[in-house]
Amino acid sequence: MKFNNIREIINSIKSKELSPREVTEYYLNRISEHNHKFNAFITILEDEALKRAKDAESEILNGVYKGPLHGIPYAAKDIINTAGTRTTNGSALYKDFIPEHDAYCISKMNDAGAILLGKTNTHQYAAASTTINAHFGTTRNPHNPLKIVGGSSGGSAAAVASKFVPISLGTDTGGSIRTPSSLCGIVGLKPTHGAISLSGVFPNSPSIDHVGPMCESVYSTALAYSALEGYDQNDMKSVEHKKIDLSQLESDIKGLKIAICPDIYQNQELDGEVEGSYEHAKSLLEDLGASITTINFEDVDIIQDLFYGIAGPEFTKVHIKQYSENPESFDPDVRKRMEWSVKVDIDDYLTALDNKIKMTRLIENKIKKFDALITPATPFTAPLIEDLNAKINQKNYDYSANYHRQFFSPFNVTGLPALVLPIGRDKSNMPIAMQIVGKKWDESKILQIAYNIEANIMYNNNISF
């Protein structure tokens, strides 16, 4: 049995030609056979998943069809609480932690009838972007297991790219959905801040934390986001908003106005192969009837510094007790993050919060006449685990210096929705991606644009196992 895409699975389940049990068994068998190569999962829920699949099958056979995600398997990053199932937060301190309640996003997926297959590996406390974890091992890229997946939602990206699940849940504070999605060749959506509740998700920097779907296609991303979004009165960051309308998802994009703004990512050099794929995607958008206009952004230094001014103190608040009592309990790169985080003083934090409002208003004003803003995603393809050298035009850069973050963090601090999707491969067959940014609460538009790109670009997402 082999599935070409999630649309095929959904239609077969709805028509009762295929049962949720058969689909779940298929994905569990893939996980059993291949997960050891990539270490996508920390915890696999075989028994629980098969029980849920049996229940879903019974419901559908008896005329209770909950919608397109009914009977569809998914995974969740292991900083997202799951009732009765351990949630490690990527740390040995939580290796036996069993939450009493599901996170709100898990409840929403359950309500949609989706079936949780397991919890995916993450960087310790979702605090950096390699998913090299001293406690639960390194997650490896399905396109080349010698290379990183990115992070911190690296296990979720690997699970989708390996076709262990069609959908996984991730979190994004400075690019943690979009970085691994880019490096693993899948679609990742960081929605508008407040669109998906953070209740039951281990905090990183709550004022810029986001939950979002990481998926095998734009179509599955749209379905997952539609199921996940909603107002949660128990989450102070949750915002009431109009539910997404997916009726235009497959419509053409003739007449849409798209902005590009190299200033905002500081005109960072791109690897030639990344730049080539990005330029091809821009040409494709124009061929499809969209117009592209270059805009400027004067205060790039301010918007780029905001991540550190905000994330530092908020991350310190979460972890200061553990850091004070046992700094060696942090992985080395996470300990480095604590070391700079504790140095950000209250005045810098308050200034950053003021600038967050100013920069949000500025960028919203810059793009108000446009339907979307596009950028490259990561300026390089996945580096080797061994040396973490990110290659840009034959030059080595230290991946841990976060050259990729400047493409992503401005949209965390402003809360604008941003999606990445694959648009090509380099000569070593590693994925290349681009980013589409929208106005607040306009996820439908960036999904529509992404759908058109995906439908018209020659990207082969097949893997060889």
HELIX and SHEET records of a PDB file:
HELIX    1   1 ILE A    6  LYS A   14  1                                   9    
HELIX    2   2 PRO A   20  PHE A   38  1                                  19    
HELIX    3   3 GLU A   46  LEU A   61  1                                  16    
HELIX    4   4 ALA A   92  TYR A   94  5                                   3    
HELIX    5   5 TYR A  104  ASP A  111  1                                   8    
HELIX    6   6 GLN A  124  ALA A  126  5                                   3    
HELIX    7   7 GLY A  154  ALA A  161  1                                   8    
HELIX    8   8 ARG A  178  CYS A  184  1                                   7    
HELIX    9   9 VAL A  218  LEU A  228  1                                  11    
HELIX   10  10 PRO A  262  TYR A  265  5                                   4    
HELIX   11  11 GLY A  272  ASP A  287  1                                  16    
HELIX   12  12 VAL A  300  GLU A  325  1                                  26    
HELIX   13  13 PRO A  327  SER A  329  5                                   3    
HELIX   14  14 PRO A  332  SER A  341  1                                  10    
HELIX   15  15 ILE A  346  ILE A  367  1                                  22    
HELIX   16  16 TYR A  399  ALA A  401  5                                   3    
HELIX   17  17 ARG A  405  VAL A  413  1                                   9    
HELIX   18  18 GLU A  443  ASN A  456  1                                  14    
SHEET    1   A11 PHE A  41  ILE A  44  0                                        
SHEET    2   A11 ILE A 115  THR A 120 -1                                        
SHEET    3   A11 PRO A  73  LYS A  77  1                                        
SHEET    4   A11 ILE A 167  ASP A 172  1                                        
SHEET    5   A11 HIS A 210  CYS A 215 -1                                        
SHEET    6   A11 VAL A 187  LYS A 190 -1                                        
SHEET    7   A11 ALA A 418  ARG A 425 -1                                        
SHEET    8   A11 PRO A 431  VAL A 437 -1                                        
SHEET    9   A11 ALA A 372  PRO A 376 -1                                        
SHEET   10   A11 LYS A 257  ILE A 260  1                                        
SHEET   11   A11 SER A 291  THR A 294  1                                        
SHEET    1   B 2 ILE A 132  ASN A 133  0                                        
SHEET    2   B 2 GLY A 137  THR A 138 -1                                        
SHEET    1   C 2 ARG A 140  ASN A 141  0                                        
SHEET    2   C 2 ASN A 144  ILE A 148 -1                                        
SHEET    1   D 2 ASN A 389  ILE A 392  0                                        
SHEET    2   D 2 LYS A 395  ASP A 398 -1                                        
END                                                                             
